[in-house]
Amino acid sequence: MASCFKLCCGRDSDRKEQKGTTWRIFSLKELHSATNNFNYDNKLGEGGFGSVYWGQLWDGSQIAVKRLKVWSNKAEMEFAVEVEILGRVRHKNLLSLRGYCAEGQERLIVYDYMPNLSLLSHLHGQHSSESLLDWSRRMKIALGSADGISYLHHHATPHIIHRDIKASNVLLDSDFQARVADFGFAKFIPDGATHVTTRVKGTLGYLAPEYAMFGKASESCDVYSFGILLLEIASGKKPIEKVNSTTKRTVTDWALPLAREKRFDEVADPKLSGKYVQEELKRVVLVALVCAQSQPEKRPTMLEVVELLKGESKEKLSTLENDELFKVDSPLQEDSSEFISEEKDPKEAKQVAASGGEVTDVS
Ligand SMILES: Nc1ncnc2c1ncn2[C@@H]1O[C@H](COP(=O)(O)OP(=O)(O)OP(=O)(O)O)[C@@H](O)[C@H]1O
């Protein structure tokens, strides 16, 4: 990918246009001036890669600038992957790349600024007390992020898996439209390959079991993470919850028995104060749980997820409702908590095994 980065992004001209995507190279000086010298007051947040700052360009447009913390080969790779992938895609539900800056050891990525910040900040963070996420906004965010991921899986060439779908990576624009962000761990799936075997990256609580255990990354790993995200949107619960000082419970282990007993109202976020569309809530919970099944082959594709969430086909919804997973007497899923380990840095969970017959890529 590093060599591909040089090839694709290191050309002479300053503005790139590919299939309608437009981005440019920024100078460090320009970004210093846009962010008031990366002033602490401009800081929007911090992630694994580095800090993110709000800024304003000379034309008045607002930007978010992600600045690499410490230069390393690994960080350089993450930077290259993100720029390479975001530079190729453009969709209403994916965060747009404005450009990048690579001067000396400085690596910065410039995006459109998302005034409503991340979904995480509204569900569990600094905006959660404001209760800005009513049911219609939650539905719009669920559908929008599904659309964005579906574009990556089914329309981008080559197909792309994101590998880090989670609430902090869904940003919200001024209209509370979802924009899937953070492509530093994303991977291209070569034509004809069913999956790639790779070092496990991602976030605890969102990792599909086959990926956490065997490093098998495919589109269905994103589907699993999206299922967890959907449950989070509907219930306001975190993916893993502390039940008491020794026990933790996943959101799926909590929601599946409720769904089987058709107690959907108990899944709804109490912050909604009962204000939601019952049919939509039920749909979201059922779709979430089929997505977050342990067996990848039983999960739907993102195209099917979009269709189901829209609720356009009564027939498909009734097939979903009658899925084996929701039969009261069928065995509960393998205990997903057995996969929960207290990694210091879940992003560096060890690659456990590599099985034959697939593309192996340990970057
Ligand atoms: N384009 C943007 N507009 C507004 N805020 C942003 C933007 N990009 C990032 N942020 C804010 O900066 C925070 C840090 O983002 P970043 O993607 O670096 O890390 P993260 O997703 O929170 O964590 P990690 O990198 O560990 O996955 C985000 O949670 C978000 O609040």
The ligand as an SDF file (V2000), in Angstrom:
LIG
                    3D

 31 33  0  0  0  0  0  0  0  0999 V2000
  -14.4030   15.5840   10.1800 N   0  0  0  0  0  0  0  0  0  0  0  0
  -14.6230   15.7600   11.4760 C   0  0  0  0  0  0  0  0  0  0  0  0
  -15.4720   16.7060   11.9070 N   0  0  0  0  0  0  0  0  0  0  0  0
  -15.7200   16.8720   13.2160 C   0  0  0  0  0  0  0  0  0  0  0  0
  -15.1500   16.1500   14.2030 N   0  0  0  0  0  0  0  0  0  0  0  0
  -14.2920   15.1900   13.8370 C   0  0  0  0  0  0  0  0  0  0  0  0
  -13.9780   14.9340   12.4680 C   0  0  0  0  0  0  0  0  0  0  0  0
  -13.0820   13.9170   12.4200 N   0  0  0  0  0  0  0  0  0  0  0  0
  -12.8760   13.5370   13.6860 C   0  0  0  0  0  0  0  0  0  0  0  0
  -13.5860   14.3040   14.5660 N   0  0  0  0  0  0  0  0  0  0  0  0
  -13.6060   14.2200   16.0150 C   0  0  0  0  0  0  0  0  0  0  0  0
  -12.3390   13.8340   16.4900 O   0  0  0  0  0  0  0  0  0  0  0  0
  -12.4430   12.6470   17.2850 C   0  0  0  0  0  0  0  0  0  0  0  0
  -11.2000   11.7980   17.0510 C   0  0  0  0  0  0  0  0  0  0  0  0
  -11.2820   11.2270   15.7810 O   0  0  0  0  0  0  0  0  0  0  0  0
  -10.4030    9.9960   15.3260 P   0  0  0  0  0  0  0  0  0  0  0  0
  -10.9890    9.4920   14.0480 O   0  0  0  0  0  0  0  0  0  0  0  0
   -8.9690   10.4100   15.2700 O   0  0  0  0  0  0  0  0  0  0  0  0
  -10.4920    8.9810   16.5220 O   0  0  0  0  0  0  0  0  0  0  0  0
  -11.6040    7.9740   17.0800 P   0  0  0  0  0  0  0  0  0  0  0  0
  -12.3950    7.3920   15.9440 O   0  0  0  0  0  0  0  0  0  0  0  0
  -12.3780    8.6790   18.1570 O   0  0  0  0  0  0  0  0  0  0  0  0
  -10.7060    6.8650   17.7710 O   0  0  0  0  0  0  0  0  0  0  0  0
   -9.7030    5.8030   17.0980 P   0  0  0  0  0  0  0  0  0  0  0  0
   -8.7600    6.5300   16.2110 O   0  0  0  0  0  0  0  0  0  0  0  0
   -9.0410    5.2130   18.2750 O   0  0  0  0  0  0  0  0  0  0  0  0
  -10.5710    4.8570   16.3280 O   0  0  0  0  0  0  0  0  0  0  0  0
  -13.7550   11.9980   16.8320 C   0  0  0  0  0  0  0  0  0  0  0  0
  -14.3720   11.2030   17.8010 O   0  0  0  0  0  0  0  0  0  0  0  0
  -14.6170   13.1930   16.4720 C   0  0  0  0  0  0  0  0  0  0  0  0
  -15.3030   13.6530   17.6140 O   0  0  0  0  0  0  0  0  0  0  0  0
  1  2  1  0
  2  3  1  0
  2  7  2  0
  3  4  2  0
  4  5  1  0
  5  6  2  0
  6  7  1  0
  6 10  1  0
  7  8  1  0
  8  9  2  0
  9 10  1  0
 10 11  1  0
 11 12  1  0
 11 30  1  0
 12 13  1  0
 13 14  1  0
 13 28  1  0
 14 15  1  0
 15 16  1  0
 16 17  2  0
 16 18  1  0
 16 19  1  0
 19 20  1  0
 20 21  2  0
 20 22  1  0
 20 23  1  0
 23 24  1  0
 24 25  2  0
 24 26  1  0
 24 27  1  0
 28 29  1  0
 28 30  1  0
 30 31  1  0
M  END
$$$$
